[in-house]
Amino acid sequence: MPASDYTPTVAEVARHIRARTRTSLGVLAGTFNTTTNPTDTQVDEHAAEAARELERHIGSEIDATLFEHATDVAAMMAAAQIELSYFPEAVRSGKSVYDQLVAMIAEKLPLLKSSVNDVAAGETMGSADDGGHVQYFFESDEGGLVDWQTQW
């Protein structure tokens, strides 16, 4: 799917920076709209730019199974752009979530890239490494349950 298919919505970007969704009256809207700064239209522009940037990292076509993950990373990227663009003083003074967003992107982007490569190669996600997914291993015990002493 092309980047336009995993461009985050205004609401998906707002999930990462909900405190920035205050209206001109100071009411927390929960998402961006015409009364917030930035507006919903401006957030849409950042979201499209973030998706194009993400596309440079993961390619122009990704499997549909990775759509949600790509959208989430793009939403974080858009939120970080908004923090830098609209609230640079807060970023400089450490009163912004920018650093946390960058850290989350730095953690999730390599996992997404790995998953894109795995799926493109016909493998399951995380087969080259654990892909950040939890894996469970249980010892085999031919005699019954592992470490359980049952008396029936």
C-alpha positions in Angstrom: 0.0 0.0 0.0 1.3 3.4 -0.8 2.1 6.0 1.9 -1.3 7.6 1.4 -2.9 4.5 2.7 -1.1 4.6 6.1 -1.3 8.4 6.5 -2.6 8.9 10.0 -5.8 10.7 10.7 -6.0 13.8 12.8 -7.4 11.7 15.7 -4.5 9.2 15.4 -2.0 12.1 15.7 -3.9 13.6 18.6 -3.6 10.4 20.6 0.1 11.1 20.9 -0.2 14.8 21.8 -3.7 15.2 23.3 -2.6 18.1 25.5 -2.1 20.1 22.3 -5.7 19.8 21.3 -6.9 22.7 23.4 -9.3 25.1 21.8 -8.8 28.9 21.8 -11.0 28.9 24.9 -8.7 26.4 26.7 -11.0 23.4 26.5 -9.4 20.1 25.8 -11.0 18.9 22.5 -9.3 15.5 22.4 -8.6 16.0 18.7 -7.6 18.8 16.4 -10.3 20.9 14.8 -10.7 24.5 13.4 -10.4 26.0 16.9 -7.1 24.3 17.9 -3.6 25.4 17.3 -2.6 23.7 15.0 -5.8 23.2 13.2 -7.0 19.9 11.8 -6.0 21.0 8.3 -2.5 21.8 9.5 -2.3 18.5 11.3 -3.4 16.7 8.1 -0.5 18.4 6.3 2.0 17.1 8.9 0.5 13.7 8.8 0.9 13.5 5.0 4.5 14.7 5.3 5.2 12.1 8.0 3.8 9.3 5.9 6.0 10.3 2.9 9.0 10.3 5.2 8.1 6.9 6.6 7.7 5.6 3.1 11.4 6.5 2.5 12.3 4.1 5.3 10.0 1.2 4.6 9.3 1.4 0.9 6.3 2.4 -1.2 4.4 -0.9 -0.9 3.9 -2.7 2.4 1.7 -5.7 3.3 -1.8 -4.9 4.7 -0.9 -6.7 7.9 1.5 -3.9 8.7 -0.9 -1.1 8.0 -1.8 -0.3 11.6 1.9 -0.4 12.7 2.9 2.0 9.9 0.1 4.3 10.7 1.1 4.5 14.3 4.7 5.3 13.5 3.6 7.9 11.0 1.3 9.4 13.7 4.2 9.7 16.1 6.4 11.3 13.4 3.6 13.8 12.7 3.2 14.6 16.4 7.0 15.2 16.7 6.9 17.5 13.7 4.0 19.5 15.3 5.9 19.8 18.6 9.0 21.2 16.7 6.9 23.5 14.5 4.3 24.9 16.8 5.9 24.6 20.2 9.7 25.1 19.7 10.1 26.9 23.0 8.6 24.0 24.9 10.9 21.6 23.1 14.0 23.7 23.9 13.0 24.0 27.6 12.2 20.3 28.0 8.5 21.0 28.5 7.4 19.0 25.5 6.9 15.3 24.8 9.2 15.7 21.7 12.0 13.7 23.2 9.7 10.9 24.3 8.2 10.8 20.8 11.6 10.6 19.2 12.5 7.8 21.5 9.3 5.8 20.7 10.0 6.4 16.9 13.6 5.2 17.3 12.3 2.0 19.0 9.4 1.2 16.7 10.8 2.2 13.3 13.5 -0.6 13.2 10.9 -3.1 14.3 8.5 -2.0 11.5 11.4 -2.1 8.9 12.2 -5.6 10.1 8.6 -6.7 9.9 8.2 -5.2 6.4 11.3 -7.1 5.2 10.1 -10.3 6.9 6.7 -10.2 5.3 8.1 -9.2 1.9 10.4 -12.3 2.1 7.4 -14.5 2.9 8.3 -15.0 6.5 6.2 -14.3 9.5 6.7 -11.1 11.4 9.7 -11.3 13.7 11.1 -14.5 12.3 14.5 -13.0 11.6 14.7 -11.9 15.3 12.0 -11.5 17.9 10.8 -8.3 16.2 9.9 -6.9 19.6 7.1 -9.4 20.0 6.8 -11.6 23.1 7.7 -15.2 22.5 6.9 -18.1 24.8 8.9 -21.3 25.1 8.0 -24.3 27.2 10.2 -27.2 28.0 8.9 -30.5 26.8 8.1 -33.1 29.4 7.1 -36.5 28.1 6.1 -37.7 31.6 3.4 -35.1 32.2 3.2 -31.5 33.2 6.4 -29.6 33.7 7.2 -29.2 37.4 3.8 -30.1 38.5 3.3 -32.8 41.0 -0.3 -34.0 40.7 -1.8 -36.7 42.8 -5.0 -38.0 41.5 
